[in-house]
Each structure stands twice: as structure tokens, then as C-alpha cells.
């Protein structure tokens, strides 16, 4: 499962036909078997990451889990969906079950830690924040995620050290570009944004709610407020409505919270968060 998670981030817009084909086959599978957990997982995932429809995502993933409560893919993507829409309390039991049923996949045993930070718990030990990368050091996504978690917990020197000792700037994947973007923000080098955010990067990252939100936080930290608000608004458009994180928990957004445009975005997020049902 970890391989699948690592690779999804690099599905660029040029591969749209493959996403559409996967959805087509999933719908055909449901015509044959309306309870097919595999088909529901595919549609749950594509609606989350590529279509920006979190209600459909949660619906399909719940359907999959109802039919196979221990499926690691359904567990992982549903806990991600709950985090995206600000239902972290509902995500914790899924993370605990995932760690039991899939203990050999690094991200499976680390998911609860990422939820802790999402809830605003910033005293998580550094060894826990970097555990995924230490278990899977060849995975650029693990490096990007762990460095971001260190930064979220204001451990900037540790984040810099982790990045500089391990990032491979020659790689073109989106995870590495996000890591380089974070490194620029930590170094106070806002020009890195112009170097890293190519048109392909922009189109791919803006399609995904989590990537969009991640970029928004980095740009806000770097002092690029208008660009950060653009990405934050896009993340919300794609279904990222975790109101507690946006309004309070995420320290990267602190510089934005006094901006009128941020208050408008936060008001929209609060309404959608309070009324989310799937």
C-alpha cells in the first residue's frame, strides 16, 4: 500500500485518461457487483485526489469498509478523507486499525502521528515525526511529509537538517519539489517558489486538496501572502475544509489570519465543515 500512496502523488494531469479509465472500469464493476469493495475504493480515491468531491469520496470509502472492515487501502484513504474534511476524531480509530492489519507498511504505522499534529499537538517527539522517513528513506514522499511535520512543530533546524541530508534535487517528482519549496521557505528564500512551481507542478498540485493546502502553508510561511491565499482558496474548492486546522491549529497560516481575504475563506470553510455529511 505504501507504494501506491507514494506513486499517486506523481500522477500528473497528462495521465488523466488513465484516471478516467480506472473510474470507467470501477463503475462497470459496480454494475456487476454493487457491493464490490475494490470498485468503491477506486471511486473513493479518485473523487478525493482528482475530482475534489469529498462527499463522494467518503461515501464510496465507507461502502468499501462496510464490506471489508480490514482492507488497508479503504482504511488509509478513509482516514485521509476524514482529515481533509475535519473529522479527525473519526480518523483515529481507522489509523489504529490500519496499524494492526498492515503493520509492515511504514505509512500505516505512522498515520496516527500525522493526525496528532493535525489536531494541534506539537509536542510529538521528533523520532515519531520522522519515523516514516526512517522506515522508508528511499521514498521522496516520506521525506516531504516528515520535514513538513517538523516544520509544523516549529522544529525548523531539524527540518532543514533532514532535508539537506536527504533530498535529491535531481528528481522531478512532486514530492521532491514540495521538499525543495519547503527548504526555500525555511531559508527565507522566496525566489525558490519561482524555480520550483513549474506549470506542470502547478496543474498537478492544484488538482489535489492536500497538495494545494500544503503549498499554501509553505508560501504563507515564506511571506508570499497573496500566492498563499490563492492556493488556500483552491484547496478549499477541492474539498479541504478542516476548519480547526485552517482557523487555529496550523502555525504556517498565522501570518494570513488577519487578512480580510483569509477571514472570508475561513467563514466559507466553517460553513462547509459544519454542514458536511456523507
ABEGO torsion letter per residue (X at the ends): XAAAAAAAAABBAAAAAAAAAAAAAAAAAAAABAABAAAAAAAAAAAAAAAGBAAAAAAAAAAAAAABAABAAAAAAAAAAAAAAGBAAAAAAAAAAAAAABAABAAAAAAAAAAAAAAGBAABBAAAAAAAAAABAABAAAAAAAAAAAAAAGBAAAAAAAAAAABBAABABAAAAAAAAAAAAAAGBAAAAAAABBAAAAAAAAABAAAAAAAAAAAAAAGBAAAAAAAAAAAAAAGBABAAAAAAABAAAAAAAABAAAAAAAAAAAAAAAABBX
